[in-house]
Amino acid sequence: MIPISLDQIAAVVGGRLIDVQDPGTLMTAPAVVDSREIEPGGLFAALAGERVDGHAYAAQTVEAGAVAVLATRPVGVPAVVVDDVLQALARLAQHTLSRIGETGQQPAIIGVTGSSGKTSTKDLIAQVLPALGPTTATSRSLNGEIGLPLTVLRADMSTEYLVLEMGARGIGHIKYLTEITPPKVGLVINVGTAHVGEFGGREAIATAKGELVEALPADGLAVLNADDPLVAAMAERTQARILTFGLSHGADVTADHVVLDSVGRPTFTLRYAGASAEVSMTLHGEHHVWNALAAAAVALGLGLGIADVAAGLSAAVQMTSGRMQVTDRPDGVRVVNDAFNANPDSMRVALRALAAMADGRRTVAVLGEMKELGDDAVPGHQNVGRLVAECGIDVLVAVGTDHADALAAAARHHAPELMVLRAEDRTTVIALVEEKLLPGDIVLVKASHSVGLEETAALLLKPDPAGAPV
């Protein structure tokens, strides 16, 4: 990050310094909104949420080394007091970009959006682009009006590429993010059913996601999924150059000879503009072929050679937890932790990945409820239950209440021989699963984040810390 003094911060955000002894004190570590993540020299942004008010943790963060708190009221420790903390973070982010621009070269901002696969694809881009130049990327999945400015504040004067995951809960959200950080490249991975209850339909989701390509300049680059008609149609909404990816005929960046090994890791031939290169991924699941093609299209569009792109994709590792993390326990049980979040689209790819990994093993799917589906909640869970049956899964553990009932009932209907178990919440599921697991089983754990099955996945590995990632 770029060091900045407290008096400079106050000037940038239009705030007041309260209880600050030395206005020249430098912020030398990242800004955070989680008090547990503060580093010495950092800035704590105190946000007031529905359940927790960050102002209550102000003193704790200063004791841990924060130089000040960005707050809406005095908190008894050094603070920059503003009317709106989120707006202040956005202004700080814009100031950081202007400082980097003083070098004579603005960083190329790459916006990444989609209903699913954003974080995995962003992580791939972040591991491929350094071959072109210094790259800063979103950490974990901090992709909204909070996470985006926090990411920008981590950039430094050497940053040439800034990879920003952009999420949306409604129309206008991505437009707001692009106003803070105008993109040079816009990647739209897909339009699925995540948050469909909040948006009201896939067409509305497409309207929101397309705000990214609408924000691109004429000399920018729009990277679009040729396999998704709603994404492909966004070509009409941008003045930028267009580069497509996918397995469809006519896609600019494509793959053939896709093969999965015994643990579901894909290999394929990457093709672009008459050239080709071989890719062997360390990530698990066929869906990563599309993520890799998306990342490849961004890098190729920015000028990286296809051999270097293929090498970067082949060397890329899992960077964010809870996304198809595969770990073997000493007793032979393989745990697939995909519990960070879930929607019908990601459930489908995870179940297909589980089936592909089976290789003669008994398969166990621990599936929690999917949230924010609105009127599609019941049919969405029923479709997942049907898919469990179609994939030939051996054991289903459905976690939750009414919607988990719908999932379980559909699975039973389509596969009467399937062993179906029910758990009401994460507190009861671990004992139930451990009781049924046999040596050599492969178990998938997946649900919406609020269900808390990341804890279940961790507990499945806790008795066996020597378990090795695959």
C-alpha positions in Angstrom: 0.0 0.0 0.0 1.0 3.7 -0.3 1.7 5.3 3.2 -0.5 8.2 4.0 -0.7 10.5 7.0 -3.7 10.9 9.2 -4.0 14.6 8.3 -3.9 13.7 4.6 -6.6 11.1 5.2 -8.8 13.7 6.8 -8.3 16.1 4.0 -9.1 13.4 1.3 -12.3 12.2 3.0 -13.4 15.6 4.4 -13.1 14.3 8.0 -12.0 15.7 11.4 -9.2 14.4 13.5 -10.3 13.6 17.0 -8.0 12.5 19.8 -5.0 12.4 17.5 -1.8 13.5 19.1 0.3 13.5 15.9 -1.5 14.3 12.7 1.6 13.3 10.7 1.3 9.7 11.9 1.5 7.4 8.9 -0.9 4.7 7.9 1.5 2.0 6.7 -0.7 -1.2 6.7 -4.0 -2.1 5.1 -7.4 -0.7 6.1 -9.8 -3.4 7.5 -13.4 -3.6 8.6 -12.9 -6.7 10.8 -11.2 -5.8 14.1 -9.6 -9.3 14.2 -7.6 -8.5 11.0 -6.0 -5.2 12.1 -2.2 -5.0 11.6 0.2 -2.5 13.2 0.0 0.7 11.2 -3.4 -0.1 9.8 -6.7 1.8 9.7 -9.9 0.4 11.2 -13.0 1.4 9.4 -15.9 1.2 11.9 -19.0 0.1 10.1 -22.4 -0.2 11.8 -24.0 -3.4 10.7 -27.4 -5.0 11.5 -25.9 -7.0 14.4 -22.5 -5.5 15.2 -21.4 -1.9 15.4 -17.7 -1.6 14.6 -17.4 1.5 16.8 -17.6 -0.8 19.8 -14.2 -2.4 18.7 -12.4 0.9 18.2 -10.2 0.8 21.4 -9.4 -2.9 20.8 -8.0 -2.2 17.3 -5.9 0.7 18.5 -4.5 -1.5 21.2 -3.6 -4.0 18.5 -1.7 -1.4 16.5 -4.2 0.6 14.4 -3.0 4.2 13.9 -6.6 5.4 13.9 -10.3 4.5 13.4 -12.4 5.8 10.5 -15.6 6.5 12.4 -18.9 8.5 12.3 -18.4 9.7 15.9 -15.6 10.1 18.5 -14.6 6.8 20.0 -12.1 7.7 22.7 -9.1 6.8 20.6 -7.4 8.4 17.6 -10.1 8.8 14.9 -10.9 10.4 11.6 -14.5 11.3 12.0 -16.7 11.4 8.9 -20.4 11.5 8.0 -20.2 8.2 6.0 -17.5 5.6 6.5 -18.3 3.8 3.2 -18.1 7.0 1.2 -14.8 7.9 2.9 -13.3 4.5 1.9 -14.4 5.2 -1.7 -12.7 8.6 -1.6 -9.5 7.0 -0.2 -9.5 4.4 -2.9 -9.8 7.1 -5.6 -7.0 9.0 -4.0 -4.8 5.9 -4.1 -5.5 5.5 -7.8 -4.6 9.2 -8.4 -1.3 8.7 -6.5 -0.4 5.7 -8.7 -1.3 7.8 -11.7 1.4 10.3 -10.7 3.9 7.8 -12.0 2.5 8.6 -15.5 0.8 5.2 -15.9 -2.6 4.4 -14.4 -3.0 0.8 -13.4 -5.2 -1.2 -15.7 -8.3 -2.0 -13.7 -9.9 -5.4 -14.5 -13.4 -5.8 -13.3 -14.7 -9.4 -12.7 -18.3 -10.2 -12.3 -20.7 -13.1 -12.7 -23.3 -15.2 -10.8 -20.8 -17.9 -9.9 -17.1 -18.5 -10.3 -16.0 -14.9 -9.7 -13.6 -15.6 -6.9 -12.0 -18.7 -8.5 -11.6 -16.8 -11.8 -10.2 -13.7 -10.1 -7.7 -15.9 -8.2 -6.6 -17.4 -11.6 -6.2 -14.0 -13.2 -4.2 -12.8 -10.1 -1.8 -15.7 -10.6 -1.4 -15.3 -14.4 -1.1 -11.6 -14.8 2.1 -11.1 -12.8 3.9 -12.4 -15.9 2.9 -9.0 -17.5 3.5 -6.8 -14.4 2.9 -6.2 -10.7 -0.6 -7.2 -9.9 -2.9 -6.4 -6.9 -6.2 -8.4 -6.6 -9.2 -8.7 -4.4 -8.6 -10.8 -1.3 -11.0 -13.7 -0.7 -14.3 -12.5 -2.0 -14.4 -8.9 -0.8 -16.3 -7.8 -3.9 -18.8 -5.1 -2.9 -18.8 -1.5 -1.8 -16.8 -2.4 1.2 -14.3 -4.9 -0.3 -13.5 -3.0 -3.5 -12.0 0.1 -1.8 -10.2 -2.1 0.7 -8.5 -3.9 -2.2 -7.6 -0.6 -4.0 -6.0 0.6 -0.7 -3.6 -2.4 -0.8 -2.2 -1.3 -4.2 1.2 0.5 -4.3 3.1 2.7 -6.7 4.3 -0.3 -8.6 0.9 -1.8 -9.3 0.2 -2.1 -13.0 -2.8 -4.4 -12.9 -5.6 -4.1 -10.4 -8.0 -7.1 -10.4 -11.3 -6.3 -8.7 -14.1 -8.8 -8.1 -17.4 -6.9 -8.4 -20.6 -8.4 -6.8 -24.1 -7.0 -6.9 -27.3 -7.3 -4.9 -29.3 -5.2 -7.3 -29.3 -3.0 -10.3 -27.0 -0.1 -10.0 -24.5 -1.7 -7.6 -21.9 -2.5 -10.2 -22.4 0.9 -11.8 -21.5 2.4 -8.4 -18.3 0.3 -8.2 -17.2 1.3 -11.7 -17.6 4.9 -10.8 -15.1 4.4 -7.9 -12.7 2.4 -10.1 -13.3 2.9 -13.8 -12.3 -0.4 -15.5 -10.2 -0.9 -18.5 -11.2 -4.6 -18.8 -14.6 -6.0 -17.9 -15.1 -9.8 -17.6 -18.6 -11.2 -17.3 -18.4 -14.9 -16.4 -22.0 -16.0 -16.4 -25.6 -15.0 -15.5 -27.0 -17.6 -13.2 -29.5 -17.9 -10.4 -27.4 -16.6 -7.4 -29.5 -13.9 -5.6 -32.3 -14.4 -8.0 -34.8 -13.7 -5.2 -33.3 -10.3 -4.7 -33.1 -9.4 -8.4 -36.4 -10.9 -9.5 -35.2 -13.0 -12.4 -32.1 -13.8 -14.6 -32.9 -10.9 -17.0 -32.6 -8.5 -14.1 -29.3 -10.1 -13.1 -28.1 -9.7 -16.7 -29.0 -6.0 -16.6 -27.0 -5.6 -13.4 -23.9 -7.6 -14.5 -23.9 -5.8 -17.9 -23.3 -2.5 -16.1 -19.6 -3.5 -16.0 -19.2 -3.6 -19.8 -21.2 -0.4 -20.2 -18.6 1.3 -18.1 -15.7 0.4 -20.4 -14.0 3.0 -22.6 -13.7 2.6 -26.4 -10.1 1.4 -26.0 -11.1 -1.1 -23.3 -11.7 -4.8 -23.5 -15.0 -6.7 -22.8 -14.4 -10.4 -22.1 -17.7 -12.3 -22.5 -18.8 -15.9 -22.1 -19.8 -17.2 -25.5 -21.6 -20.2 -23.9 -24.0 -18.0 -22.0 -26.6 -16.3 -24.3 -27.4 -13.6 -21.7 -23.7 -12.7 -21.4 -23.0 -13.0 -25.2 -25.8 -10.5 -25.8 -23.9 -7.9 -23.7 -21.7 -7.2 -26.7 -24.4 -4.8 -27.8 -24.0 -2.8 -24.6 -20.3 -1.8 -24.9 -18.1 0.3 -27.1 -15.1 -1.7 -26.1 -13.2 -4.4 -28.1 -14.8 -7.8 -27.5 -13.1 -11.1 -26.8 -15.2 -14.2 -26.2 -14.3 -17.4 -24.3 -16.0 -20.8 -24.0 -16.5 -24.1 -25.7 -19.0 -22.9 -28.2 -18.2 -22.8 -31.9 -16.8 -19.4 -32.7 -15.5 -18.5 -29.3 -12.2 -16.6 -29.5 -10.5 -18.3 -26.6 -11.5 -22.0 -26.3 -10.4 -25.4 -25.2 -10.5 -29.0 -26.6 -9.3 -32.4 -25.5 -10.7 -31.7 -22.0 -9.9 -34.7 -19.7 -10.4 -35.1 -15.9 -8.0 -37.2 -13.9 -9.0 -39.5 -11.1 -9.5 -36.6 -8.6 -11.3 -34.4 -11.1 -8.4 -32.1 -12.2 -8.8 -31.0 -15.8 -6.2 -30.9 -18.5 -7.0 -29.4 -21.9 -5.6 -27.7 -25.0 -5.9 -23.9 -24.9 -6.5 -22.3 -28.3 -6.5 -18.7 -29.4 -5.8 -17.0 -32.7 -4.4 -20.1 -34.4 -2.0 -20.9 -31.5 -2.3 -23.6 -28.8 -0.8 -24.7 -25.5 -1.4 -27.5 -23.1 -2.9 -26.8 -19.6 -2.8 -29.1 -16.6 -4.7 -27.7 -13.7 -4.2 -28.4 -10.0 -7.8 -27.3 -9.2 -10.6 -29.8 -9.0 -13.7 -29.8 -11.2 -14.6 -29.5 -14.9 -16.1 -26.1 -14.2 -12.6 -24.7 -13.8 -12.1 -25.1 -17.5 -14.5 -22.2 -18.0 -12.8 -20.2 -15.2 -9.5 -20.9 -16.8 -10.7 -19.8 -20.3 -12.1 -16.6 -18.8 -8.8 -15.8 -17.1 -6.9 -16.7 -20.2 -9.0 -14.4 -22.3 -8.2 -11.5 -20.0 -4.5 -12.2 -20.0 -4.4 -12.8 -23.8 -6.4 -9.7 -24.4 -3.8 -7.7 -22.4 -1.0 -9.0 -24.5 0.4 -12.1 -22.6 1.6 -14.9 -24.9 -0.4 -18.1 -24.9 2.5 -20.2 -23.7 2.9 -18.0 -20.6 -0.9 -18.0 -20.0 -0.9 -21.8 -20.1 2.1 -22.0 -17.8 0.4 -19.6 -15.3 -2.9 -21.6 -15.4 -1.0 -24.9 -14.8 0.9 -23.5 -11.9 -2.1 -21.8 -10.3 -3.2 -23.1 -6.9 -6.3 -22.7 -4.7 -6.1 -19.3 -3.0 -9.5 -18.9 -1.3 -10.8 -21.4 1.2 -14.2 -23.1 0.9 -14.0 -23.6 -2.8 -13.5 -27.1 -4.0 -10.7 -27.7 -1.5 -9.8 -31.4 -1.6 -8.0 -32.9 1.4 -7.4 -36.6 2.2 -7.6 -37.8 5.8 -5.3 -40.5 7.1 -8.2 -42.9 7.2 -8.7 -42.4 3.4 -11.8 -40.2 3.6 -11.5 -37.4 1.1 -13.2 -34.2 2.1 -14.2 -31.7 -0.6 -14.8 -28.3 1.1 -17.0 -26.2 -1.2 -19.0 -24.7 1.7 -18.3 -21.0 1.2 -21.5 -20.4 -0.7 -24.1 -22.1 -2.9 -26.7 -21.5 -5.5 -28.4 -23.9 -8.0 -25.6 -23.4 -10.6 -22.7 -24.0 -8.2 -24.5 -27.0 -6.7 -24.7 -28.5 -10.1 -21.0 -28.1 -10.9 -20.0 -29.3 -7.4 -22.2 -32.5 -7.6 -20.9 -33.3 -11.1 -17.3 -32.8 -9.8 -18.1 -35.2 -6.9 -19.4 -37.8 -9.3 -16.3 -37.4 -11.5 -14.0 -37.8 -8.5 -15.7 -41.0 -7.3 -13.5 -43.4 -9.2 -15.1 -46.3 -7.3 -15.4 -44.6 -4.0 -18.7 -44.2 -2.1 -19.9 -40.6 -2.5 -21.5 -38.5 0.3 -23.1 -35.1 -0.3 -23.6 -32.9 2.7 -25.8 -30.2 1.3 -27.2 -27.2 3.2 -29.9 -24.8 2.1 -29.4 -22.2 -0.6 -30.5 -18.7 0.4 -31.8 -15.7 -1.5 -33.7 -17.7 -4.1 -37.1 -16.1 -3.5 -40.0 -17.8 -5.3 -37.4 -20.2 -6.9 -36.4 -21.6 -3.5 -38.6 -24.8 -3.4 -38.1 -25.7 -7.1 -34.4 -24.8 -6.8 -33.9 -27.3 -3.9 -36.0 -29.9 -5.7 -33.8 -29.6 -8.8 -30.7 -30.1 -6.7 -32.3 -33.2 -5.1 -33.0 -34.6 -8.6 -29.4 -33.9 -9.6 -28.1 -35.8 -6.6 -30.1 -38.8 -7.8 -28.9 -38.3 -11.5 -25.3 -38.1 -10.4 -25.5 -41.4 -8.7 -24.5 -40.0 -5.2 -24.6 -42.8 -2.6 -25.5 -40.8 0.6 -27.2 -37.4 0.9 -27.2 -35.4 4.2 -29.7 -32.5 3.8 -29.1 -29.7 6.3 -31.7 -27.1 7.2 -35.5 -26.9 7.5 -38.3 -26.7 4.9 -36.1 -26.3 1.9 -33.8 -29.1 3.0 -36.9 -31.2 3.2 -37.8 -30.4 -0.4 -34.2 -31.3 -1.5 -34.3 -34.6 0.4 -37.8 -35.6 -0.8 -36.8 -35.0 -4.4 -33.7 -37.1 -4.1 -35.7 -39.9 -2.5 -38.3 -39.7 -5.3 -35.8 -39.9 -8.1 -33.5 -42.5 -6.4 -35.4 -44.6 -3.8 -32.2 -46.6 -3.1 -30.3 -43.5 -2.1 -29.5 -43.2 1.6 -31.0 -39.8 2.7 -30.3 -38.3 6.1 -31.6 -35.1 7.7 -29.9 -32.6 10.0 -31.6 -29.4 11.2 -28.5 -27.3 11.4 -24.7 -27.4 11.5 -24.6 -28.3 15.3 -26.1 -31.7 14.6 -24.7 -32.6 11.2 -21.1 -33.5 12.2 -22.0 -36.4 14.5 -24.4 -37.7 11.9 -21.9 -37.6 9.1 -19.0 -39.1 11.1 -21.3 -41.9 12.2 -22.0 -42.9 8.6 -18.6 -42.2 7.0 -16.5 -45.2 5.9 -12.8 -45.3 5.2 -12.3 -44.3 1.5 -15.5 -42.3 1.2 -15.4 -39.0 -0.6 -17.6 -36.3 1.0 -18.7 -33.0 -0.4 -19.7 -30.2 1.9 -21.7 -27.3 0.4 -24.3 -24.7 1.4 -25.0 -21.0 1.4 -22.5 -19.2 3.6 -25.1 -18.4 6.4 -25.7 -22.1 7.0 -22.2 -22.4 8.4 -21.1 -25.7 6.9 -17.5 -24.3 6.5 -17.3 -25.2 10.2 -18.5 -28.7 9.4 -15.9 -29.2 6.7 -13.2 -28.0 9.2 -14.4 -30.4 11.9 -14.3 -33.3 9.4 -10.6 -32.7 9.2 -9.8 -31.6 12.7 -9.3 -35.1 14.2 -6.7 -35.7 11.5 -4.5 -32.6 11.1 -2.1 -34.7 9.0 -4.6 -34.8 6.2 -2.9 -33.7 3.0 -4.3 -31.5 0.3 -4.7 -33.3 -3.0 
